[in-house]
Amino acid sequence: MSQLAKKTAGGAAMNIGVTVAKNVGQFLIIIPILARILTPEQFGQVAMAMTFVGFFTMFNDLGISAALVRAEKPSAAFWSSAFWINLAFGISLTLLAYFTAPLVAAFFKEPVAADLVRALSIILLLHCAFLVPMAWLQRNYKFQTIAIIDLSGIVLSSVAAVVLALNGYGVWALVWQQIIMYAVKALAGLLAHKAPLKVTFDIEEIKQVFSFSMGLTGTAFVGFINRNTDNLLIGRYLGADALGFYSRAYQVMMIPVTTLGGGLSFALYPALSAVNTDTARLGRAYVRAVSMLSVIVFPMLTGLAIVAVPFIDVLFGAQWGPVAPIVQILAFVGLLQCVGSVANDIWKARGRSGLLLRWAMIRTVGFVTAFSIGIYFGELTAMATAYLIANIVLLVPFQLGVLKELNLSALRFLKSLAPQFVSTLIMSGGLLSVGAVVPGLQALPSPLQLLILVSIGAAAYALSMGLFFRRFVRGILNDFHALRSKDRPAASTNA
């Protein structure tokens, strides 16, 4: 195994581990505590402000730091120029966000949003200060350092948020959580990096990567619209309470998407890139990757939809009850997005970033239309349903395009998903039957309900896979072992 492959595998393992640790800590400890202290309205108010601040983060450095990572031998002048232009961007965007804060309050009809945006605007400067140090750490495979910085920011900011919330700071506990997290990352990054930064600036160095960086910025802009149009519409027309409920449901959906879909994509992308010209091998790798991911995602998110009511009660508390019906719908959005995340890596491995951008623009039209229809009905469940339908409609042609690129038949692809799908149906039938046969189940305390249902669901799924699809299970276990093995060929060239 080559040194590059070892670094790639180690970085992938580190990324997945840190992502899991962050999400478990946030999801099972910090969020439940804050959800019991703060109100849905306060979460909604911060979501309004962060949506606006998040918009500006797309323009932090116009993708220049990404160009540093992929450059063959970036010069000292390039490192310095990138750092100073980032810092200039950060100062400019912070001032712009600060002085336009009243427009945000007017748009959402929420006066407190102006003060929240002004406070959160400092995040833009802190983030820009961290980008070049982060690029140096990433380029030099300092994944352990990145992990320590990331976890330190999460832990310190989360502890601060809980302490402030317990002491009556309300919505400002969430604001300080964000500021402290970015401040820790910026300070630690500046101390940890060894990039050759000097007081010099060469515009020609920036011009050489401008076309590449602008392409990334365009993709980020379109992605922002896809991810935040629902927040903008809900905050504007349904208010902070509704946005608080919806943002919690969306966060629940995104946990498996970022942890499983994102983690697996990070691990597989180097391997897919290494065999990107071998269509047959790439196709086999793609089918196996989706199969591995769906073994976990199908039962997890389908089960989440079924047990959403006791799950939300245990996780957030009784005041967050309206989140449950939204989660029941968005769970299937998360399922589709997890599966689709691997397809995105195929196009990137093929070097088809332009095609990805076009699809992102198509999704924007579809999602904005869906969100507009949902907001017309004035219900969060209508918004979530419209989002789900749009994901289904758009995923089908996108998926068919990937299969065509890889010379794979739709039948072969569906066969690779059949065991997971059938076993998930059996699991779902078992869970729904228990609810119908034992009506007193719903009268039990939510933690006990959840324990019973999760145990039954896991047992039913495992039993179905073991009884009816033994060969498939053996193949998946072998694939997981191959993915984890440190003795496989460089860059997984046998994928």
C-alpha positions as CSV (number, residue, x, y, z in Angstrom):
1,M,0.0,0.0,0.0
2,S,1.6,3.3,-1.1
3,Q,2.1,6.2,1.3
4,L,-0.6,8.3,-0.6
5,A,-3.1,5.4,-0.2
6,K,-2.3,5.1,3.5
7,K,-2.8,8.8,4.0
8,T,-6.0,8.7,2.1
9,A,-7.3,5.7,4.1
10,G,-6.2,7.3,7.3
11,G,-7.8,10.6,6.5
12,A,-11.0,8.8,5.5
13,A,-11.1,6.9,8.8
14,M,-10.4,10.0,10.8
15,N,-13.1,12.0,9.0
16,I,-15.7,9.3,9.5
17,G,-14.8,8.9,13.2
18,V,-14.9,12.6,13.9
19,T,-18.1,13.1,12.1
20,V,-19.7,10.3,14.0
21,A,-18.4,11.6,17.3
22,K,-19.5,15.2,16.6
23,N,-23.0,14.1,15.6
24,V,-23.5,11.7,18.4
25,G,-22.4,14.3,21.0
26,Q,-24.5,17.0,19.5
27,F,-27.5,14.8,18.7
28,L,-27.7,12.8,21.9
29,I,-26.4,15.3,24.5
30,I,-26.2,19.0,23.5
31,I,-29.3,19.4,21.3
32,P,-31.6,17.5,23.8
33,I,-30.4,19.7,26.7
34,L,-30.8,22.9,24.8
35,A,-34.2,21.8,23.4
36,R,-35.5,21.5,26.9
37,I,-34.3,24.9,28.0
38,L,-34.9,27.0,25.0
39,T,-38.1,27.5,22.9
40,P,-38.8,26.6,19.3
41,E,-39.2,30.3,18.6
42,Q,-35.6,31.0,19.8
43,F,-34.2,28.2,17.6
44,G,-36.2,29.7,14.7
45,Q,-34.8,33.1,15.3
46,V,-31.2,31.9,15.2
47,A,-32.1,29.8,12.1
48,M,-33.3,33.1,10.4
49,A,-30.0,34.9,11.2
50,M,-27.8,31.9,10.3
51,T,-29.5,31.5,6.9
52,F,-28.5,35.1,6.1
53,V,-25.0,34.8,7.5
54,G,-24.6,31.4,5.8
55,F,-25.4,33.0,2.4
56,F,-22.3,35.2,2.8
57,T,-20.0,32.3,3.7
58,M,-20.3,31.1,0.1
59,F,-18.3,34.1,-1.1
60,N,-15.6,33.9,1.6
61,D,-12.7,33.2,-0.7
62,L,-14.4,32.3,-4.0
63,G,-12.9,28.9,-3.8
64,I,-9.3,30.1,-3.7
65,S,-8.4,27.9,-0.7
66,A,-9.6,24.8,-2.6
67,A,-7.3,25.8,-5.4
68,L,-4.4,25.8,-2.9
69,V,-5.2,22.2,-2.0
70,R,-5.2,20.9,-5.6
71,A,-2.3,23.0,-6.8
72,E,0.8,21.0,-7.7
73,K,3.3,23.3,-6.1
74,P,1.7,26.5,-4.7
75,S,4.3,29.2,-4.3
76,A,4.9,31.3,-1.1
77,A,3.3,34.2,-2.9
78,F,0.2,32.2,-3.7
79,W,-0.2,31.2,0.0
80,S,0.3,34.8,1.2
81,S,-2.0,36.3,-1.5
82,A,-4.7,33.8,-0.7
83,F,-4.6,34.5,3.0
84,W,-4.7,38.3,2.6
85,I,-7.5,38.3,0.0
86,N,-9.5,36.0,2.3
87,L,-8.9,38.3,5.2
88,A,-10.1,41.3,3.1
89,F,-13.2,39.3,2.0
90,G,-13.9,38.5,5.7
91,I,-13.7,42.1,6.8
92,S,-15.9,43.2,3.8
93,L,-18.5,40.6,4.3
94,T,-18.7,41.1,8.1
95,L,-19.3,44.8,7.5
96,L,-21.9,44.1,4.8
97,A,-23.8,41.7,7.0
98,Y,-23.6,44.0,10.0
99,F,-25.1,47.0,8.1
100,T,-27.7,45.0,6.2
101,A,-29.0,43.3,9.3
102,P,-32.2,45.5,9.5
103,L,-33.2,44.2,6.1
104,V,-33.1,40.6,7.4
105,A,-35.4,41.7,10.3
106,A,-37.8,43.4,7.9
107,F,-37.9,40.3,5.6
108,F,-38.7,37.9,8.4
109,K,-40.8,40.4,10.3
110,E,-38.7,39.5,13.4
111,P,-37.1,42.6,15.0
112,V,-34.6,40.6,17.1
113,A,-33.1,39.1,13.9
114,A,-31.2,42.3,13.3
115,D,-29.3,42.1,16.5
116,L,-28.6,38.4,16.0
117,V,-27.2,39.0,12.5
118,R,-25.0,41.8,13.8
119,A,-23.5,39.6,16.4
120,L,-23.1,36.6,14.1
121,S,-21.5,38.7,11.4
122,I,-18.1,38.2,13.1
123,I,-18.3,34.6,12.0
124,L,-17.5,35.6,8.5
125,L,-14.2,37.2,9.5
126,L,-13.3,34.2,11.7
127,H,-14.1,31.7,9.0
128,C,-12.1,33.6,6.4
129,A,-9.1,33.7,8.7
130,F,-9.2,29.9,9.0
131,L,-9.5,29.0,5.3
132,V,-5.9,29.2,4.3
133,P,-4.5,27.5,7.4
134,M,-7.2,24.8,6.9
135,A,-6.0,24.4,3.3
136,W,-2.4,23.9,4.4
137,L,-3.5,21.3,7.0
138,Q,-5.6,19.4,4.5
139,R,-2.9,19.5,1.8
140,N,-0.3,18.1,4.2
141,Y,-2.7,15.3,5.4
142,K,-2.8,16.7,9.0
143,F,-6.1,15.1,9.5
144,Q,-5.5,14.4,13.2
145,T,-4.8,18.1,13.8
146,I,-8.0,19.0,11.9
147,A,-10.0,16.5,13.9
148,I,-8.6,17.9,17.2
149,I,-9.5,21.5,16.1
150,D,-12.9,20.5,15.0
151,L,-13.8,18.6,18.1
152,S,-12.4,21.3,20.4
153,G,-14.6,23.9,18.7
154,I,-17.7,21.7,19.1
155,V,-17.0,20.8,22.7
156,L,-16.1,24.3,23.9
157,S,-18.9,26.0,22.1
158,S,-21.5,23.4,23.2
159,V,-20.5,23.6,26.9
160,A,-20.7,27.4,26.7
161,A,-24.2,27.2,25.0
162,V,-25.5,24.9,27.8
163,V,-24.1,27.1,30.6
164,L,-25.5,30.3,29.0
165,A,-28.9,28.7,28.4
166,L,-29.1,27.5,32.0
167,N,-28.3,31.0,33.2
168,G,-31.1,32.6,31.3
169,Y,-29.3,34.0,28.2
170,G,-32.0,32.5,25.9
171,V,-31.4,32.9,22.2
172,W,-28.0,34.4,22.8
173,A,-26.8,31.0,24.1
174,L,-27.2,29.7,20.5
175,V,-25.5,32.8,19.1
176,W,-22.5,32.5,21.3
177,Q,-22.3,28.8,20.5
178,Q,-21.7,29.7,16.9
179,I,-19.2,32.5,17.6
180,I,-17.1,30.5,20.0
181,M,-17.0,27.5,17.7
182,Y,-15.6,29.6,14.8
183,A,-13.3,31.5,17.1
184,V,-11.7,28.3,18.4
185,K,-11.2,27.0,14.9
186,A,-9.7,30.3,13.6
187,L,-7.3,30.6,16.5
188,A,-6.2,27.0,16.5
189,G,-5.8,26.9,12.8
190,L,-3.6,30.0,12.8
191,L,-1.4,28.4,15.5
192,A,-1.2,25.0,13.9
193,H,-0.5,25.7,10.3
194,K,3.0,26.2,8.8
195,A,2.1,27.9,5.5
196,P,4.6,30.4,4.2
197,L,2.6,33.6,5.0
198,K,4.2,36.9,4.4
199,V,3.1,40.5,4.0
200,T,2.9,40.3,0.2
201,F,0.2,40.1,-2.4
202,D,0.4,39.0,-6.0
203,I,-2.8,39.4,-8.0
204,E,-1.5,37.3,-10.8
205,E,-1.4,34.2,-8.5
206,I,-5.1,34.7,-7.9
207,K,-5.9,35.2,-11.5
208,Q,-4.4,31.9,-12.5
209,V,-7.0,30.0,-10.4
210,F,-9.9,32.3,-10.9
211,S,-11.9,30.2,-13.4
212,F,-11.6,27.1,-11.2
213,S,-12.6,29.0,-8.1
214,M,-15.5,30.7,-9.6
215,G,-16.9,27.4,-10.8
216,L,-16.8,26.2,-7.2
217,T,-18.5,29.4,-6.0
218,G,-21.3,29.0,-8.6
219,T,-21.9,25.4,-7.4
220,A,-21.9,26.6,-3.7
221,F,-24.4,29.4,-4.6
222,V,-26.8,27.0,-6.2
223,G,-26.4,24.5,-3.4
224,F,-27.2,27.3,-0.9
225,I,-30.5,28.0,-2.7
226,N,-31.4,24.3,-2.7
227,R,-30.7,24.0,1.0
228,N,-32.2,27.2,2.3
229,T,-35.2,28.3,0.3
230,D,-37.5,26.4,2.6
231,N,-36.0,28.2,5.6
232,L,-36.5,31.6,4.0
233,L,-40.1,30.9,3.0
234,I,-41.1,29.3,6.4
235,G,-39.4,32.1,8.3
236,R,-41.0,34.8,6.2
237,Y,-44.5,33.5,6.0
238,L,-45.0,31.0,8.9
239,G,-42.8,32.7,11.6
240,A,-40.0,31.8,14.0
241,D,-41.9,29.1,15.8
242,A,-42.6,27.2,12.6
243,L,-39.0,27.6,11.5
244,G,-37.8,26.3,14.8
245,F,-39.8,23.1,14.4
246,Y,-38.8,22.6,10.8
247,S,-35.1,23.3,11.4
248,R,-35.1,20.6,14.1
249,A,-36.7,18.1,11.8
250,Y,-34.3,18.9,9.0
251,Q,-31.4,18.5,11.4
252,V,-32.6,15.0,12.4
253,M,-32.8,14.1,8.7
254,M,-29.3,15.4,8.0
255,I,-27.6,13.4,10.7
256,P,-27.4,10.1,8.7
257,V,-26.9,12.0,5.4
258,T,-23.8,13.7,6.7
259,T,-22.5,10.9,8.9
260,L,-23.1,7.9,6.6
261,G,-23.5,9.4,3.1
262,G,-20.8,12.0,3.6
263,G,-18.5,9.7,5.5
264,L,-18.7,6.9,3.0
265,S,-18.3,9.3,0.1
266,F,-15.1,10.8,1.7
267,A,-13.7,7.3,2.0
268,L,-14.6,6.1,-1.5
269,Y,-13.8,9.2,-3.5
270,P,-10.0,8.6,-3.8
271,A,-10.7,5.0,-4.9
272,L,-13.3,6.1,-7.5
273,S,-10.9,8.7,-8.8
274,A,-8.1,6.2,-9.2
275,V,-10.2,4.0,-11.5
276,N,-12.2,6.8,-13.2
277,T,-11.2,5.7,-16.7
278,D,-12.1,2.0,-16.2
279,T,-15.9,2.2,-16.7
280,A,-16.5,-1.5,-15.8
281,R,-14.6,-1.3,-12.5
282,L,-16.1,2.1,-11.6
283,G,-19.5,0.6,-12.2
284,R,-18.9,-2.3,-9.9
285,A,-17.5,0.0,-7.2
286,Y,-20.6,2.2,-7.5
287,V,-23.1,-0.7,-7.2
288,R,-21.3,-2.1,-4.2
289,A,-21.0,1.3,-2.5
290,V,-24.7,2.0,-2.8
291,S,-25.5,-1.5,-1.6
292,M,-23.3,-1.0,1.5
293,L,-24.8,2.3,2.3
294,S,-28.4,1.2,1.8
295,V,-28.0,-1.8,4.1
296,I,-27.8,0.8,6.9
297,V,-29.8,3.7,5.5
298,F,-32.9,1.9,4.4
299,P,-33.9,0.4,7.7
300,M,-32.6,3.3,9.8
301,L,-34.5,6.1,8.1
302,T,-37.6,4.0,7.4
303,G,-37.6,3.0,11.0
304,L,-37.2,6.6,12.1
305,A,-40.3,7.5,10.2
306,I,-42.3,4.8,12.0
307,V,-41.0,5.6,15.5
308,A,-40.8,9.4,15.0
309,V,-43.3,10.3,17.8
310,P,-41.6,8.6,20.8
311,F,-38.2,9.4,19.3
312,I,-38.8,13.2,19.2
313,D,-40.4,13.1,22.6
314,V,-37.3,11.4,24.1
315,L,-34.8,13.5,22.2
316,F,-36.3,17.0,22.4
317,G,-39.2,16.8,24.9
318,A,-43.0,17.3,24.7
319,Q,-42.9,20.9,23.5
320,W,-41.3,19.7,20.2
321,G,-44.2,17.3,19.3
322,P,-45.0,19.1,16.0
323,V,-41.5,18.0,14.8
324,A,-42.5,14.3,14.6
325,P,-44.9,14.4,11.5
326,I,-42.3,16.5,9.7
327,V,-39.6,13.9,10.5
328,Q,-41.8,11.1,9.2
329,I,-41.7,12.7,5.8
330,L,-38.2,14.1,5.7
331,A,-36.8,10.7,6.8
332,F,-37.4,9.5,3.2
333,V,-35.8,12.7,1.8
334,G,-32.7,11.7,3.8
335,L,-32.9,8.2,2.4
336,L,-32.9,9.4,-1.2
337,Q,-30.1,12.0,-0.6
338,C,-27.9,9.4,1.1
339,V,-28.2,7.1,-2.0
340,G,-27.7,10.0,-4.4
341,S,-24.5,11.2,-2.6
342,V,-22.5,8.3,-4.1
343,A,-23.7,9.3,-7.6
344,N,-22.3,12.8,-7.1
345,D,-18.9,11.2,-6.4
346,I,-19.1,9.3,-9.7
347,W,-19.5,12.5,-11.7
348,K,-16.7,14.2,-9.7
349,A,-14.4,11.2,-10.3
350,R,-15.1,11.4,-14.0
351,G,-14.2,15.1,-13.9
352,R,-17.8,16.2,-14.9
353,S,-18.1,19.1,-12.5
354,G,-20.0,21.1,-15.1
355,L,-22.6,18.4,-15.3
356,L,-23.0,18.5,-11.5
357,L,-23.5,22.3,-11.7
358,R,-26.2,21.9,-14.3
359,W,-28.0,19.3,-12.2
360,A,-27.7,21.6,-9.2
361,M,-29.4,24.3,-11.2
362,I,-32.1,21.9,-12.3
363,R,-32.7,20.9,-8.7
364,T,-33.0,24.5,-7.7
365,V,-35.9,25.0,-10.1
366,G,-37.5,21.8,-8.8
367,F,-37.0,22.5,-5.1
368,V,-38.0,26.2,-5.3
369,T,-41.2,25.2,-7.1
370,A,-41.9,22.5,-4.5
371,F,-41.2,24.8,-1.6
372,S,-43.5,27.5,-3.1
373,I,-46.3,25.0,-3.4
374,G,-45.8,23.8,0.1
375,I,-45.8,27.3,1.6
376,Y,-49.0,28.0,-0.4
377,F,-50.8,25.4,1.8
378,G,-49.3,27.0,4.9
379,E,-48.4,23.7,6.5
380,L,-44.9,22.4,7.4
381,T,-46.0,18.8,6.5
382,A,-47.1,20.2,3.1
383,M,-43.6,21.8,2.7
384,A,-41.9,18.5,3.6
385,T,-44.2,16.5,1.3
386,A,-43.5,18.8,-1.6
387,Y,-39.8,18.5,-0.9
388,L,-40.0,14.7,-0.9
389,I,-41.9,14.6,-4.2
390,A,-39.3,16.9,-5.8
391,N,-36.5,14.6,-4.6
392,I,-38.1,11.6,-6.1
393,V,-38.9,13.2,-9.4
394,L,-35.3,14.6,-9.8
395,L,-33.4,11.6,-8.5
396,V,-34.8,9.2,-11.2
397,P,-33.3,10.9,-14.3
398,F,-30.1,11.8,-12.4
399,Q,-29.7,8.2,-11.4
400,L,-30.4,7.0,-14.9
401,G,-27.8,9.3,-16.2
402,V,-25.2,7.8,-13.8
403,L,-26.2,4.3,-14.9
404,K,-25.8,5.2,-18.5
405,E,-22.4,6.7,-17.9
406,L,-21.3,3.5,-16.3
407,N,-22.9,1.2,-18.8
408,L,-25.1,-0.4,-16.0
409,S,-28.6,-1.6,-16.5
410,A,-31.3,-0.3,-14.3
411,L,-32.3,-3.9,-13.5
412,R,-28.8,-4.7,-12.2
413,F,-28.8,-1.6,-10.0
414,L,-32.3,-2.4,-8.6
415,K,-31.3,-6.0,-7.9
416,S,-28.4,-4.7,-5.7
417,L,-31.0,-2.9,-3.6
418,A,-33.7,-5.6,-3.5
419,P,-32.5,-7.4,-0.3
420,Q,-32.4,-4.2,1.7
421,F,-35.7,-3.0,0.3
422,V,-37.5,-6.3,0.9
423,S,-36.1,-6.6,4.4
424,T,-37.0,-3.0,5.2
425,L,-40.6,-3.7,4.1
426,I,-40.7,-6.8,6.4
427,M,-39.4,-4.7,9.2
428,S,-41.9,-2.0,8.6
429,G,-44.8,-4.5,8.5
430,G,-43.6,-5.9,11.8
431,L,-43.5,-2.6,13.5
432,L,-46.8,-1.4,12.1
433,S,-48.4,-4.8,13.1
434,V,-47.1,-4.4,16.7
435,G,-48.7,-1.0,16.9
436,A,-52.0,-2.4,15.6
437,V,-52.1,-5.5,17.7
438,V,-50.9,-3.9,20.9
439,P,-52.8,-0.6,21.1
440,G,-51.7,-0.1,24.7
441,L,-48.1,0.4,23.4
442,Q,-48.7,4.1,22.8
443,A,-49.7,4.6,26.4
444,L,-46.3,3.5,27.6
445,P,-43.6,6.1,28.4
446,S,-41.8,7.2,25.2
447,P,-38.4,5.7,26.2
448,L,-40.0,2.3,26.7
449,Q,-41.9,2.6,23.5
450,L,-38.8,3.5,21.6
451,L,-36.8,0.6,23.2
452,I,-39.5,-1.9,22.3
453,L,-40.0,-0.7,18.7
454,V,-36.3,-0.3,17.9
455,S,-35.6,-3.8,19.3
456,I,-38.4,-5.4,17.2
457,G,-37.4,-3.5,14.1
458,A,-33.7,-4.4,14.3
459,A,-34.5,-8.0,15.0
460,A,-37.0,-8.2,12.1
461,Y,-34.6,-6.7,9.7
462,A,-31.6,-8.8,10.7
463,L,-33.8,-12.0,10.7
464,S,-35.1,-11.2,7.2
465,M,-31.6,-10.5,5.8
466,G,-30.2,-13.6,7.5
467,L,-33.0,-16.0,6.4
468,F,-33.6,-14.8,2.8
469,F,-30.4,-13.1,1.7
470,R,-27.5,-14.9,3.2
471,R,-25.3,-14.7,0.1
472,F,-25.9,-11.0,-0.2
473,V,-25.1,-10.5,3.5
474,R,-21.8,-12.4,3.1
475,G,-20.9,-10.2,0.1
476,I,-21.7,-7.0,2.0
477,L,-19.6,-8.1,5.0
478,N,-16.7,-8.9,2.7
479,D,-17.0,-5.4,1.1
480,F,-17.0,-3.7,4.5
481,H,-13.9,-5.7,5.5
482,A,-12.2,-4.8,2.2
483,L,-13.0,-1.1,2.8
484,R,-11.5,-1.2,6.2
485,S,-8.5,-3.3,5.3
486,K,-5.2,-1.6,5.4
487,D,-3.6,-4.1,3.2
488,R,-5.6,-3.5,0.0
489,P,-3.9,-2.2,-3.1
490,A,-3.1,1.5,-3.4
491,A,-6.1,3.7,-3.8
492,S,-8.3,0.6,-3.9
493,T,-7.6,0.0,-7.6
494,N,-9.5,-3.3,-7.4
495,A,-12.7,-1.5,-6.6
